[in-house]
Amino acid sequence: MNQEKTLRARDDFDDLRAERDMPTHYRNEPNRFAGLWKQIAIGIVVGYSVLGIISTIVWMLIAQVALSSLSITLP
């Protein structure tokens, strides 16, 4: 009987619960979108730069095609 009481005292799992008493708050949860504005700003700058480079190349090709058909003669 004494052995039964010590086993019962050692293996008392009646008070254990799977859920927590207080909700967990993660430290990084408020700062989850902290760097998002930087990524958006970099995306805007890089996108604008790439579009500018592409449009410059296209305008140079258009100018080359347009000017290649012209012949300039000096009197």
TIVO-700671 format. One record per residue: residue number from 1; residue in one letter; chain; x, z, y of N, C-alpha, C, O, CB in turn. Coordinates in pm, 1 decimal, always signed. Glycine has a CB too. Layout:
BEGIN
[NUM "A" "A" [X Z Y] [X Z Y] [X Z Y] [X Z Y] [X Z Y]];
...
***
This chain:
BEGIN
[1 "M" "A" [+82.0 +0.0 -119.9] [+0.0 +0.0 +0.0] [+86.1 +0.0 +126.0] [+54.5 -67.9 +223.7] [-93.1 +120.4 +0.0]];
[2 "N" "A" [+194.5 +76.3 +123.0] [+283.2 +82.6 +237.6] [+348.5 -53.2 +262.0] [+365.6 -95.0 +376.5] [+389.9 +190.7 +216.9]];
[3 "Q" "A" [+384.7 -121.2 +154.2] [+444.8 -253.7 +167.1] [+343.6 -352.6 +225.7] [+380.7 -441.3 +302.6] [+495.8 -303.6 +30.1]];
[4 "E" "A" [+220.2 -337.8 +190.6] [+115.2 -424.2 +244.8] [+99.6 -404.9 +395.6] [+78.5 -502.1 +468.2] [-17.9 -396.3 +174.4]];
[5 "K" "A" [+109.5 -281.6 +443.2] [+97.5 -253.2 +586.5] [+215.4 -311.4 +663.8] [+196.7 -366.3 +772.4] [+88.2 -101.8 +610.7]];
[6 "T" "A" [+336.2 -300.2 +609.5] [+451.9 -354.7 +681.4] [+447.1 -506.7 +684.0] [+484.7 -567.7 +784.1] [+583.0 -307.2 +616.8]];
[7 "L" "A" [+401.4 -569.3 +575.1] [+387.6 -714.5 +575.7] [+280.3 -757.1 +674.2] [+295.3 -857.3 +744.1] [+354.5 -766.4 +435.5]];
[8 "R" "A" [+172.8 -681.3 +679.5] [+64.0 -713.7 +771.5] [+109.8 -697.0 +916.5] [+72.1 -777.3 +1001.8] [-58.8 -624.6 +743.3]];
[9 "A" "A" [+189.0 -596.1 +945.7] [+237.4 -573.4 +1081.6] [+338.4 -680.9 +1120.7] [+341.6 -724.3 +1235.8] [+300.6 -433.4 +1094.0]];
[10 "R" "A" [+419.5 -723.3 +1026.5] [+520.7 -823.7 +1055.8] [+458.6 -962.8 +1067.9] [+505.1 -1043.5 +1148.4] [+628.5 -823.3 +947.5]];
[11 "D" "A" [+357.0 -991.9 +991.6] [+295.3 -1124.3 +989.7] [+159.1 -1124.4 +1058.3] [+64.7 -1185.1 +1007.8] [+281.1 -1173.3 +846.4]];
[12 "D" "A" [+148.1 -1058.3 +1170.8] [+20.1 -1050.9 +1240.0] [+7.6 -1170.7 +1334.0] [+61.5 -1168.8 +1444.6] [+6.6 -916.8 +1318.4]];
[13 "F" "A" [-62.6 -1273.6 +1290.6] [-80.1 -1394.9 +1369.0] [-221.0 -1406.5 +1426.0] [-262.0 -1515.4 +1466.2] [-48.9 -1516.1 +1284.4]];
[14 "D" "A" [-294.8 -1297.6 +1430.2] [-432.5 -1303.6 +1478.9] [-439.2 -1328.0 +1629.8] [-534.9 -1388.2 +1678.4] [-505.4 -1174.8 +1444.3]];
[15 "D" "A" [-339.0 -1282.1 +1703.6] [-342.8 -1293.8 +1849.3] [-278.9 -1422.5 +1900.8] [-278.3 -1446.6 +2021.5] [-273.8 -1175.5 +1911.4]];
[16 "L" "A" [-226.5 -1503.3 +1813.8] [-162.0 -1626.8 +1857.9] [-265.7 -1734.7 +1883.9] [-361.0 -1751.6 +1807.8] [-60.2 -1675.0 +1753.7]];
[17 "R" "A" [-244.7 -1808.1 +1994.3] [-333.1 -1919.8 +2026.2] [-247.9 -2042.4 +2055.9] [-133.3 -2030.9 +2099.3] [-425.9 -1885.8 +2146.9]];
[18 "A" "A" [-304.1 -2157.2 +2032.6] [-230.4 -2280.9 +2057.5] [-229.1 -2316.3 +2205.7] [-133.0 -2376.7 +2253.2] [-291.0 -2395.5 +1977.3]];
[19 "E" "A" [-333.1 -2280.3 +2279.6] [-337.8 -2315.2 +2420.9] [-265.0 -2209.4 +2503.5] [-249.1 -2095.0 +2460.9] [-483.9 -2329.8 +2468.5]];
[20 "R" "A" [-221.8 -2249.7 +2620.7] [-147.4 -2159.0 +2707.6] [-244.6 -2079.1 +2794.5] [-356.3 -2122.5 +2822.5] [-47.2 -2237.5 +2795.9]];
[21 "D" "A" [-198.6 -1961.6 +2836.0] [-280.8 -1878.4 +2923.3] [-290.1 -1938.1 +3063.4] [-396.9 -1938.7 +3124.7] [-224.3 -1736.6 +2930.2]];
[22 "M" "A" [-177.8 -1987.9 +3113.2] [-176.0 -2046.5 +3246.7] [-135.2 -2192.8 +3233.5] [-52.0 -2226.3 +3149.1] [-78.8 -1968.9 +3342.0]];
[23 "P" "A" [-191.8 -2278.7 +3314.3] [-152.3 -2420.4 +3306.3] [-7.3 -2437.9 +3350.9] [+41.0 -2368.8 +3440.7] [-245.9 -2508.4 +3393.3]];
[24 "T" "A" [+58.9 -2530.0 +3287.1] [+198.4 -2555.5 +3323.1] [+203.3 -2648.5 +3443.8] [+129.0 -2746.4 +3451.1] [+276.5 -2616.9 +3203.4]];
[25 "H" "A" [+289.3 -2617.7 +3536.1] [+310.3 -2701.3 +3654.4] [+451.8 -2755.4 +3646.4] [+548.8 -2679.7 +3643.0] [+286.9 -2621.0 +3788.2]];
[26 "Y" "A" [+461.9 -2885.1 +3643.5] [+593.2 -2946.1 +3636.2] [+654.4 -2951.2 +3774.8] [+586.4 -2978.8 +3873.7] [+585.3 -3086.7 +3574.8]];
[27 "R" "A" [+783.0 -2924.3 +3780.0] [+850.7 -2922.4 +3909.1] [+858.8 -3061.0 +3971.8] [+856.0 -3073.7 +4094.2] [+989.8 -2865.0 +3893.8]];
[28 "N" "A" [+868.7 -3163.9 +3890.1] [+885.9 -3297.5 +3945.7] [+753.0 -3368.8 +3969.0] [+753.2 -3484.9 +4010.0] [+972.4 -3380.2 +3854.1]];
[29 "E" "A" [+641.8 -3304.4 +3944.6] [+512.3 -3370.4 +3963.6] [+482.5 -3404.2 +4110.0] [+436.0 -3515.4 +4135.1] [+402.3 -3282.5 +3909.2]];
[30 "P" "A" [+505.7 -3317.3 +4207.9] [+478.1 -3356.9 +4346.4] [+571.9 -3467.0 +4395.8] [+534.7 -3544.4 +4484.0] [+489.1 -3236.3 +4437.8]];
[31 "N" "A" [+690.8 -3474.9 +4341.3] [+788.4 -3573.6 +4386.6] [+788.4 -3697.3 +4298.1] [+888.0 -3769.4 +4292.6] [+927.6 -3512.5 +4389.8]];
[32 "R" "A" [+679.4 -3722.6 +4229.5] [+675.1 -3834.7 +4136.1] [+689.0 -3968.7 +4207.0] [+749.8 -4060.7 +4152.3] [+546.0 -3831.7 +4057.1]];
[33 "F" "A" [+634.5 -3981.8 +4326.5] [+639.6 -4107.1 +4401.2] [+729.9 -4095.1 +4523.9] [+710.1 -4166.2 +4622.3] [+499.0 -4149.0 +4443.6]];
[34 "A" "A" [+827.6 -4006.9 +4518.9] [+911.8 -3982.2 +4636.4] [+995.6 -4103.5 +4672.7] [+1012.0 -4132.9 +4791.1] [+1002.7 -3863.0 +4611.9]];
[35 "G" "A" [+1049.1 -4174.7 +4574.7] [+1133.6 -4289.7 +4604.1] [+1060.0 -4421.4 +4604.6] [+1122.2 -4527.2 +4613.6] [+1243.6 -4296.6 +4506.3]];
[36 "L" "A" [+927.9 -4416.7 +4595.1] [+850.3 -4540.2 +4586.2] [+859.2 -4621.3 +4714.8] [+865.6 -4744.1 +4709.0] [+704.8 -4508.8 +4554.6]];
[37 "W" "A" [+859.8 -4556.6 +4829.1] [+866.8 -4630.5 +4955.7] [+999.4 -4704.1 +4967.2] [+1005.4 -4812.1 +5026.0] [+848.5 -4535.2 +5075.4]];
[38 "K" "A" [+1106.9 -4646.3 +4911.2] [+1236.2 -4714.7 +4915.0] [+1232.4 -4840.9 +4830.1] [+1284.6 -4945.0 +4870.0] [+1348.5 -4621.6 +4866.5]];
[39 "Q" "A" [+1170.8 -4831.5 +4713.8] [+1161.6 -4948.3 +4626.5] [+1076.8 -5057.7 +4690.3] [+1109.3 -5176.0 +4679.7] [+1103.2 -4908.9 +4490.5]];
[40 "I" "A" [+968.5 -5018.6 +4756.2] [+883.1 -5116.8 +4824.0] [+959.4 -5182.2 +4939.0] [+952.0 -5303.7 +4957.3] [+753.4 -5049.8 +4876.6]];
[41 "A" "A" [+1032.6 -5102.1 +5016.3] [+1109.5 -5156.9 +5128.7] [+1218.2 -5252.0 +5079.8] [+1238.6 -5358.1 +5138.8] [+1172.2 -5043.5 +5211.0]];
[42 "I" "A" [+1287.3 -5215.5 +4973.6] [+1391.4 -5303.6 +4918.5] [+1328.6 -5431.8 +4865.9] [+1385.0 -5539.9 +4883.1] [+1470.2 -5232.2 +4805.6]];
[43 "G" "A" [+1212.8 -5421.0 +4802.2] [+1143.9 -5539.9 +4753.0] [+1103.9 -5633.7 +4864.9] [+1114.7 -5755.6 +4850.8] [+1021.9 -5500.3 +4674.6]];
[44 "I" "A" [+1057.7 -5578.0 +4976.4] [+1019.0 -5661.2 +5090.7] [+1141.3 -5730.7 +5149.5] [+1137.2 -5850.6 +5177.3] [+948.7 -5576.1 +5198.8]];
[45 "V" "A" [+1249.6 -5656.6 +5168.4] [+1370.8 -5714.2 +5228.2] [+1430.1 -5821.5 +5137.9] [+1464.8 -5930.0 +5184.7] [+1475.2 -5604.5 +5255.0]];
[46 "V" "A" [+1441.9 -5791.8 +5009.2] [+1500.5 -5889.1 +4916.0] [+1409.9 -6011.6 +4903.1] [+1458.7 -6124.6 +4901.4] [+1523.5 -5824.5 +4776.9]];
[47 "G" "A" [+1279.9 -5990.4 +4894.2] [+1187.0 -6102.2 +4883.7] [+1190.3 -6191.0 +5006.5] [+1188.4 -6313.5 +4994.9] [+1047.0 -6051.5 +4861.6]];
[48 "Y" "A" [+1195.2 -6130.4 +5123.7] [+1201.5 -6208.3 +5248.1] [+1331.7 -6286.9 +5256.2] [+1333.1 -6401.8 +5300.2] [+1187.9 -6116.0 +5370.7]];
[49 "S" "A" [+1441.1 -6224.3 +5213.5] [+1571.1 -6293.4 +5215.8] [+1572.7 -6411.7 +5120.6] [+1621.2 -6519.3 +5155.7] [+1683.8 -6196.5 +5179.5]];
[50 "V" "A" [+1520.3 -6392.6 +5000.9] [+1518.1 -6501.6 +4902.5] [+1429.7 -6615.6 +4951.6] [+1466.2 -6732.5 +4938.7] [+1468.1 -6450.7 +4765.4]];
[51 "L" "A" [+1314.6 -6582.6 +5007.4] [+1228.3 -6687.9 +5061.6] [+1295.7 -6761.8 +5177.2] [+1279.9 -6883.2 +5190.2] [+1095.3 -6628.3 +5108.4]];
[52 "G" "A" [+1369.7 -6690.7 +5260.3] [+1442.2 -6754.9 +5369.7] [+1549.6 -6849.6 +5319.0] [+1565.9 -6959.5 +5371.9] [+1504.7 -6650.4 +5459.3]];
[53 "I" "A" [+1622.7 -6807.5 +5216.9] [+1727.3 -6893.5 +5159.9] [+1666.2 -7017.4 +5096.0] [+1716.3 -7128.4 +5114.1] [+1810.5 -6816.1 +5056.0]];
[54 "I" "A" [+1558.1 -6998.2 +5021.3] [+1492.4 -7112.6 +4955.9] [+1437.6 -7209.7 +5060.0] [+1451.9 -7331.0 +5045.0] [+1378.3 -7064.3 +4863.1]];
[55 "S" "A" [+1375.2 -7157.4 +5165.1] [+1319.6 -7247.2 +5266.9] [+1430.2 -7320.8 +5342.0] [+1411.9 -7436.6 +5379.8] [+1232.7 -7168.5 +5365.9]];
[56 "T" "A" [+1543.7 -7256.5 +5364.1] [+1656.9 -7323.9 +5429.1] [+1707.6 -7439.3 +5343.8] [+1735.4 -7547.5 +5395.4] [+1771.0 -7224.4 +5456.0]];
[57 "I" "A" [+1719.5 -7416.6 +5213.7] [+1765.2 -7522.6 +5123.2] [+1665.7 -7638.2 +5121.1] [+1705.6 -7754.6 +5123.7] [+1785.1 -7467.3 +4980.7]];
[58 "V" "A" [+1537.0 -7606.6 +5116.6] [+1434.5 -7712.1 +5114.5] [+1437.8 -7791.9 +5244.1] [+1429.8 -7914.7 +5240.4] [+1293.9 -7651.6 +5092.8]];
[59 "W" "A" [+1449.4 -7724.9 +5358.8] [+1455.6 -7796.2 +5486.5] [+1580.8 -7882.4 +5496.8] [+1576.1 -7991.2 +5554.3] [+1451.2 -7697.4 +5602.3]];
[60 "M" "A" [+1692.8 -7835.2 +5441.9] [+1814.8 -7916.5 +5442.6] [+1797.2 -8041.8 +5357.1] [+1842.7 -8149.7 +5394.9] [+1934.8 -7834.1 +5391.8]];
[61 "L" "A" [+1731.3 -8027.8 +5242.0] [+1705.9 -8145.0 +5157.2] [+1611.3 -8243.0 +5225.4] [+1632.5 -8364.2 +5219.9] [+1647.8 -8101.7 +5022.2]];
[62 "I" "A" [+1507.1 -8190.9 +5289.6] [+1413.0 -8278.1 +5361.1] [+1484.2 -8350.7 +5475.0] [+1463.2 -8470.3 +5495.1] [+1293.3 -8196.3 +5416.1]];
[63 "A" "A" [+1567.4 -8279.6 +5548.9] [+1640.4 -8341.9 +5659.9] [+1737.8 -8447.2 +5608.3] [+1754.1 -8552.2 +5670.4] [+1716.1 -8235.5 +5741.3]];
[64 "Q" "A" [+1802.5 -8420.0 +5495.8] [+1896.6 -8517.1 +5440.4] [+1825.0 -8643.9 +5395.6] [+1873.7 -8754.4 +5419.3] [+1973.2 -8455.9 +5323.2]];
[65 "V" "A" [+1710.1 -8628.8 +5331.3] [+1633.5 -8745.9 +5287.7] [+1581.1 -8822.4 +5408.5] [+1583.3 -8945.5 +5409.4] [+1516.3 -8703.8 +5195.9]];
[66 "A" "A" [+1534.5 -8751.9 +5509.2] [+1479.7 -8818.6 +5627.7] [+1588.4 -8890.7 +5706.5] [+1566.2 -9000.7 +5757.2] [+1408.9 -8717.2 +5717.8]];
[67 "L" "A" [+1704.5 -8829.6 +5716.7] [+1812.0 -8891.2 +5794.8] [+1887.6 -8998.1 +5716.5] [+1955.6 -9081.2 +5776.7] [+1909.0 -8785.0 +5841.6]];
[68 "S" "A" [+1877.4 -8997.7 +5586.3] [+1949.7 -9099.0 +5508.7] [+1886.7 -9237.3 +5525.3] [+1954.8 -9338.6 +5509.7] [+1952.4 -9060.2 +5360.2]];
[69 "S" "A" [+1759.2 -9241.9 +5556.4] [+1693.6 -9371.1 +5574.7] [+1715.7 -9426.9 +5715.0] [+1690.1 -9544.9 +5739.3] [+1544.9 -9358.4 +5547.2]];
[70 "L" "A" [+1762.4 -9344.3 +5806.4] [+1788.8 -9391.1 +5942.5] [+1929.7 -9449.6 +5950.6] [+2024.2 -9399.6 +5889.6] [+1771.8 -9275.6 +6044.8]];
[71 "S" "A" [+1939.6 -9553.7 +6025.6] [+2072.7 -9609.6 +6050.7] [+2096.7 -9608.5 +6201.0] [+2018.1 -9663.0 +6278.6] [+2086.1 -9755.1 +5992.4]];
[72 "I" "A" [+2203.4 -9547.4 +6239.0] [+2235.8 -9536.9 +6381.3] [+2340.9 -9643.7 +6412.7] [+2448.6 -9647.0 +6353.0] [+2287.7 -9392.0 +6418.5]];
[73 "T" "A" [+2306.8 -9730.0 +6507.3] [+2401.1 -9835.6 +6548.8] [+2440.4 -9812.4 +6692.9] [+2357.2 -9781.1 +6778.1] [+2339.1 -9977.8 +6531.4]];
[74 "L" "A" [+2564.2 -9827.8 +6717.2] [+2613.4 -9812.4 +6853.8] [+2629.7 -9949.8 +6917.3] [+2675.8 -10042.5 +6850.6] [+2747.6 -9734.5 +6856.1]];
[75 "P" "A" [+2593.1 -9965.7 +7044.7] [+2606.9 -10097.9 +7108.7] [+2750.9 -10134.0 +7137.6] [+2778.2 -10241.5 +7190.9] [+2528.1 -10102.2 +7237.5]];
***
